[in-house]
Amino acid sequence: QFKLIVENPETPIASGLQLKAVVEYTPKHTEDLRDKLTLLIDDDVVHIPLLGLVPYCDLEIESEVNFGEIIANSKLVSKEISIVNHGTTTGVFRVSYDGVVLFNIKPARGVVEPKSVRKIKVDICTDVPGVIKEMMKVELESRGCTEVWVKGVVVEQALKVLGVSCGKVLKCINFGPLYFGTSKTEKIHLYNESPQRMDWVAVLDDNAIGVEMGTDLQGSTDAVLHDLSLKNKDVDVSTLVLCVPSQGTLQPYEKSLITVCFSPEKFERDFEVNDASLVQDYVLFLRFETVGERGVSLQDLSGGATATKRRHSRHVDLALTGSGFPVILTFKPGTVINFEDCYLGEQSQVACTVKNESEFLPLTFRFRKTAHFNVSPNRGMLKTKSEKEVVISFSPHQIGTFDMKQIIDIIGTGIEKNNVDVLKMKSFHQIYLTLHGVCKSKRTSIVFTINPGLTPLISNATGQFVARGTGKLSDTAPVAVLKSAQTQIHAHRKNRNCQDDALVAFPNDRAASLRPTEWNQKYRTIFTKTERYNYVDPEFAYTDSEQLLRKANRQRFIDFISSLRQRRVEKEAARQFYIYNNPVNIGIKPGGGLKPPHISITDLPKKMPEPKMLPSDDSCMLTSRKLAAIASKSTNKAVWSWLNPMPFSAQEKADCRLTLTHKQLHQIFIGPSTIDFGDVCVYSTSTRELHIINNLSVHIWIQIEVEVAELQETSPLSQVVPPLTKTHIPVVFETTTVGTFKRQGFLYFSFTYKINKQHIGHVLVVARAMPIELQLSTRELIVTPVSGCLAGTEFRGTVRVCNPRNHPAGFTWKPVTGVRKSPFSIKPTRGFVEPYSDVECEVVWHPGFSTPETGQFILYVHQGNSVNLKCSAKVTIHV
């Protein structure tokens, strides 16, 4: 089978020349051949081996598919393995699996071209936690059967609350007793114990069993039952507990430091109660939930449970307990303190005992400053059931009766503008005392003495008598108080017609006149109007230039203040104009005589529009009651059927560009997260609804991405959902492939959706694809005579053909006959059975001479199964 083609030269080959020979191989059988070619070169013999190999395929596959650690969230996780063909011809492979874990293998069979690689996609559904170690059998051409192991670990995505100091799992935080109005914080760690990132949000569960908000648990049963009205009040729990941060993202195995703040508040009651007995105990639950993560275990589907009924949310609960106590501070002799009457410059004191009546908490107090009253000490701290004496002094600074309110601040820890990281001491409670005191005037007799000749600094107009005991001297001496042109008392004859604007000086203001004064001021005597001598000290007086500079500087400030006022007046006028610039007021104030129109009840709308809810504030905690109230507004409305595939209006475009927070995403429901179609017949169409509930006050844009062929009829794939609205999208499932894997032939697919083109979610689709099948009510039918056993009597019987599937099925009856014709007949011989219904067929036996009493029919189902029916006639012979 080897052939050598060469022309041997007759002359020797010179150096540097070559000779070509061609060896042809023509195989006649599929076997490898070996031979040799002998080459004689002068005296040398060279043997060249010849190998003739048949073309073959050389397939190679990876021995292991390792998924690693994955989360049990009912998602489809995919891995690819490669089949490499190192040979020269195409190779065929086939994958078979008979394990218990749900696998999708695409393709399960095929060919691999020579010198190429074929990828096989292995999908695993992470529905049940556990260790995966399954074996697939791969039949490779020319290699035989090869084992491929599929390994992985499916773990639960778990949140844990850990203590900061101990690092252990924390179930409860006991804040202990606190005064109403104070705050206390605790640090915790939120731990993501899973290999996948997690978005979380904190929700206060105020509807859980065991929640107590303001109940005195130490009281008697009658007192608690009498106080049940407090639980029915609409209490905002978010004002009591603050969690910072209240939302976030945790990377795999990451811890986040969270601060929980408890601030008890005293609730108003419907009945009067003693403050000493007003104790409020709180038991609340803080739940940390994963955003948008709800699933169903597929192992429950075989038992008949539906995916929409079995949901669970991965979360962790943290119990919060604490008590609120009122401030009970008593005073002896009481809250109204009367002081003895005293004179100006004297003081009166009263000793007051301050006692802290609380049995659990110390107390820090501080007296504020009050006019005419002093407290010593003005601040202090009282331990539980302890008292302290303070002295309150009445030191009046003026004559009169004083009823003053003394404010006592109670100091405690509090937060500043929801910043729980900074606790500061502040006044959270105030107590008032009433202080009553009277300051009397002291009567003194003034004795006048004769001036011996020296005029004192202060005296009467004549300087003859001096009053003693009239008090302290004034800081300033009397100066001129009248203008000389306005009085003519004792005016001198030559000074009566003076017209200058001189000031009249008292006779005893000599001391004041010697001080530095203004250079342009004139003084005249009070009697003769004679111009007084006025001394100007050059060391202190202003020069002319300094006087002008002061005047210019003063005028500059006057102009600046005037310009500020003018600008303020113009701005206020413009603001008033815009306030009243409407079709009714047209820029005029209503007080200008314009009367407003009269509105009657008939002019009001019958139904007031609901106020648009604002988006959830990041600093405000979500509570289960708030979420339920918002959800009820959305679900109580009719289903929104006006489909809008894309945002068109300006408001819709602005809303659909928003990046939603975790709290806002938590208020959007898209589900169920697992859609179970149940038993679905091939070549049929089944529809389930994907519900969308938008509990936000903004529009959202939902876009669905479907890649599998079985869900291609799903429509619409894009929809804008208005605020506080619910709608649904029909999910259509069609298949022509019967499930071939274990777990009763379940097929599963997954599609994703996006919210506002940013936030991605997924939905798992589960179905059990079944072939077209018809069932018989019985496999063996006995026909009996209709009336007696006379000649020519027919034997009849009926059999029901049932269709347990959701697709109409066509059938045809064919009798099984041998040499002789069958005496049995059936009607109808062909027809259709609607889904989940049945059709009755009548079998008739025609008796005759030597007629066989048994027969057989075959029910052929179009594109489906075949069923055998045995028939026999029950003949009774009467003797």
JOHUHU-V829172 format. One record per pair of residues at least 24 apart in sequence whose ideal C-beta (glycine too) atoms are under 7 Angstrom apart, sorted by the first residue. I is the first residue (numbers start at 1). J is the second residue. If there is no record, write none. Layout:
{{I	J} {I	J}}
//
This chain:
{{1	25} {1	26} {1	27} {1	28} {1	33} {1	52} {2	35} {2	50} {2	52} {4	37} {23	50} {25	52} {27	52} {27	54} {30	54} {55	88} {55	89} {56	87} {56	88} {56	89} {56	142} {57	85} {57	87} {57	89} {57	90} {57	91} {57	114} {57	141} {57	142} {58	85} {58	86} {58	87} {58	142} {59	83} {59	85} {59	91} {59	93} {59	112} {59	140} {59	141} {59	142} {59	143} {60	84} {60	86} {61	138} {61	140} {61	146} {61	148} {62	148} {63	148} {63	149} {64	148} {64	149} {64	151} {65	122} {65	148} {65	150} {66	151} {66	152} {67	124} {67	132} {67	151} {67	152} {68	152} {69	153} {69	155} {69	195} {70	126} {70	152} {70	154} {71	126} {71	155} {71	157} {71	194} {71	196} {72	126} {72	127} {72	128} {72	129} {72	154} {72	155} {72	156} {73	126} {73	157} {73	293} {73	295} {74	125} {74	126} {74	127} {74	295} {74	296} {74	674} {74	764} {75	126} {75	750} {75	762} {76	123} {76	125} {76	750} {77	124} {77	126} {78	121} {78	122} {78	123} {79	122} {80	119} {80	120} {80	121} {81	120} {81	122} {81	148} {82	117} {82	119} {83	112} {83	118} {83	120} {84	117} {85	112} {85	113} {85	114} {85	115} {85	116} {87	114} {88	114} {89	114} {90	114} {91	140} {91	141} {91	142} {92	141} {93	138} {93	139} {93	140} {93	141} {94	139} {95	120} {95	136} {95	138} {96	137} {97	136} {97	741} {98	742} {99	134} {99	742} {100	742} {101	132} {101	134} {102	298} {102	741} {102	743} {102	746} {102	748} {103	741} {122	150} {124	152} {125	298} {125	748} {126	154} {127	297} {127	298} {127	299} {128	154} {128	297} {128	299} {129	154} {129	155} {129	156} {130	154} {155	194} {157	194} {157	196} {157	198} {157	290} {157	314} {158	193} {158	194} {158	314} {159	190} {159	192} {159	200} {159	288} {159	314} {159	315} {159	316} {160	191} {160	193} {160	316} {161	188} {161	190} {161	316} {161	318} {162	188} {162	189} {162	191} {163	188} {164	188} {164	189} {170	318} {171	319} {172	319} {172	321} {173	260} {173	318} {173	320} {174	321} {175	262} {175	321} {175	322} {176	322} {177	323} {177	325} {177	360} {177	361} {178	262} {178	264} {178	322} {178	324} {179	325} {179	327} {179	361} {179	412} {179	428} {180	264} {180	265} {180	266} {180	324} {180	326} {181	412} {181	428} {181	429} {182	412} {182	413} {182	414} {182	428} {183	261} {183	262} {183	263} {183	413} {183	414} {183	415} {183	423} {184	262} {184	413} {185	259} {185	260} {185	261} {185	420} {185	423} {186	260} {187	257} {187	259} {188	258} {188	260} {189	255} {189	256} {189	257} {190	250} {190	255} {190	256} {190	258} {190	288} {191	255} {192	250} {192	251} {192	252} {192	253} {192	254} {193	253} {194	252} {195	252} {196	252} {197	249} {197	250} {197	251} {197	252} {198	250} {198	290} {199	249} {199	290} {199	291} {199	662} {200	247} {200	248} {200	250} {200	288} {200	289} {200	290} {200	291} {200	662} {201	246} {201	247} {201	289} {201	291} {201	622} {201	662} {201	663} {201	666} {202	243} {202	246} {202	247} {202	286} {202	288} {202	621} {203	287} {203	289} {203	622} {203	623} {203	624} {204	237} {204	238} {204	241} {204	284} {204	286} {204	621} {204	622} {204	623} {205	285} {205	287} {205	624} {206	237} {206	284} {206	623} {206	624} {206	625} {207	624} {207	625} {208	285} {210	283} {211	283} {211	284} {211	285} {212	281} {212	282} {212	283} {213	237} {213	282} {214	267} {214	280} {214	282} {215	281} {216	279} {216	280} {216	281} {217	281} {218	279} {229	270} {230	267} {230	269} {233	267} {235	267} {237	284} {237	623} {238	620} {238	621} {238	623} {239	265} {240	264} {240	265} {240	282} {241	284} {241	286} {241	320} {241	621} {242	418} {242	420} {242	621} {243	286} {243	621} {244	420} {246	621} {247	661} {247	662} {247	663} {259	420} {259	421} {260	286} {260	320} {261	415} {261	420} {262	320} {262	322} {264	322} {264	324} {266	324} {266	326} {275	326} {275	328} {276	328} {276	357} {278	326} {279	323} {279	325} {280	323} {280	324} {281	323} {282	321} {282	322} {282	323} {283	319} {283	321} {284	320} {285	317} {285	319} {286	318} {286	320} {287	315} {287	317} {288	315} {288	316} {289	313} {289	315} {290	314} {290	315} {291	662} {291	665} {291	666} {292	665} {292	761} {294	671} {294	673} {295	673} {295	674} {296	674} {298	746} {298	766} {301	676} {301	746} {301	766} {302	743} {302	744} {306	676} {307	672} {307	674} {307	675} {307	676} {307	766} {308	672} {325	358} {325	360} {325	361} {327	363} {327	410} {327	429} {328	357} {328	358} {329	354} {329	356} {329	363} {329	431} {330	355} {330	357} {331	433} {335	433} {335	434} {336	434} {336	436} {337	392} {337	433} {337	435} {338	436} {339	394} {339	436} {339	437} {341	438} {341	440} {342	394} {342	396} {342	439} {343	439} {343	440} {343	442} {344	396} {344	399} {344	439} {347	393} {347	394} {347	395} {348	394} {348	437} {349	391} {349	393} {350	392} {351	389} {351	391} {352	390} {352	392} {353	387} {353	389} {354	382} {354	387} {354	388} {354	390} {355	387} {356	382} {356	384} {356	385} {356	386} {358	384} {359	384} {359	385} {360	384} {363	410} {364	411} {365	408} {365	409} {365	410} {366	409} {366	411} {367	406} {367	408} {368	407} {368	409} {370	404} {370	406} {371	404} {372	396} {372	397} {372	402} {372	404} {372	437} {373	404} {373	406} {373	435} {392	435} {394	437} {396	437} {396	439} {398	439} {399	439} {399	440} {399	441} {400	439} {401	438} {402	437} {403	434} {403	436} {404	435} {405	432} {405	434} {406	432} {406	433} {406	435} {407	432} {408	433} {418	619} {444	469} {446	470} {455	508} {457	511} {459	508} {461	507} {463	508} {477	509} {477	511} {477	512} {478	506} {478	509} {478	512} {479	509} {479	512} {480	504} {480	505} {480	523} {484	524} {484	529} {489	526} {489	527} {490	527} {490	528} {491	528} {491	529} {492	528} {492	529} {492	530} {495	528} {495	529} {495	530} {498	529} {505	532} {516	540} {516	541} {612	697} {613	697} {614	697} {615	664} {615	696} {615	697} {615	698} {616	663} {616	664} {618	661} {622	663} {622	666} {627	667} {630	667} {630	695} {631	693} {631	695} {633	724} {634	693} {634	694} {634	695} {634	724} {634	725} {634	726} {635	693} {635	726} {637	725} {637	726} {639	726} {639	727} {639	728} {640	721} {640	722} {640	725} {640	726} {640	727} {643	716} {643	719} {644	719} {644	720} {645	716} {645	718} {645	719} {646	718} {646	720} {647	699} {647	701} {647	720} {652	699} {652	720} {655	698} {655	699} {656	699} {656	700} {656	701} {656	720} {656	756} {657	756} {658	698} {658	756} {659	758} {660	755} {660	756} {660	759} {664	696} {665	759} {667	695} {667	696} {668	694} {668	695} {668	696} {668	700} {668	755} {669	693} {670	753} {670	761} {673	763} {673	764} {674	764} {674	766} {675	731} {675	763} {675	765} {676	766} {677	733} {677	766} {677	767} {678	768} {679	768} {679	770} {680	733} {680	735} {680	767} {680	768} {680	769} {680	770} {680	806} {681	770} {681	772} {681	805} {681	806} {681	807} {682	735} {682	736} {682	738} {682	769} {682	771} {682	772} {683	736} {683	807} {683	863} {684	806} {684	807} {685	732} {685	734} {686	733} {686	806} {687	730} {687	731} {687	732} {688	731} {689	728} {689	730} {690	728} {690	729} {690	731} {690	763} {691	726} {691	728} {692	721} {692	726} {692	727} {692	728} {692	729} {693	726} {694	721} {694	723} {694	724} {694	725} {695	724} {696	723} {697	723} {697	724} {698	723} {699	723} {700	755} {700	756} {701	756} {701	757} {702	753} {702	755} {703	753} {703	754} {703	757} {704	729} {704	751} {704	753} {705	751} {705	752} {705	753} {706	751} {708	749} {710	734} {710	735} {710	749} {711	749} {711	751} {711	765} {733	765} {733	767} {735	769} {737	769} {738	769} {738	770} {738	771} {739	768} {739	769} {744	768} {745	769} {745	770} {770	805} {771	864} {771	865} {772	805} {772	807} {772	809} {772	861} {772	863} {772	864} {773	804} {773	805} {773	861} {773	864} {773	865} {774	801} {774	802} {774	803} {774	809} {774	811} {774	833} {774	859} {774	861} {774	864} {774	867} {775	802} {775	804} {776	801} {776	859} {776	867} {776	869} {777	802} {779	868} {779	869} {779	870} {780	870} {781	843} {781	869} {781	871} {782	872} {782	874} {783	843} {783	845} {783	871} {783	873} {783	874} {784	874} {789	876} {789	878} {793	847} {794	844} {794	846} {795	845} {795	847} {795	873} {796	842} {796	844} {797	843} {798	840} {798	841} {798	842} {799	841} {799	843} {799	869} {800	838} {800	840} {801	833} {801	838} {801	839} {801	841} {801	859} {802	838} {803	833} {803	834} {803	835} {803	836} {803	837} {803	838} {805	835} {806	835} {807	835} {808	832} {808	833} {808	834} {808	835} {809	833} {809	861} {809	862} {809	864} {810	862} {811	859} {811	860} {811	861} {811	862} {812	860} {813	857} {813	859} {814	857} {814	858} {814	860} {815	855} {815	857} {816	856} {816	857} {816	858} {822	855} {823	848} {823	851} {823	852} {823	855} {824	855} {824	871} {826	857} {843	871} {845	873}}
//
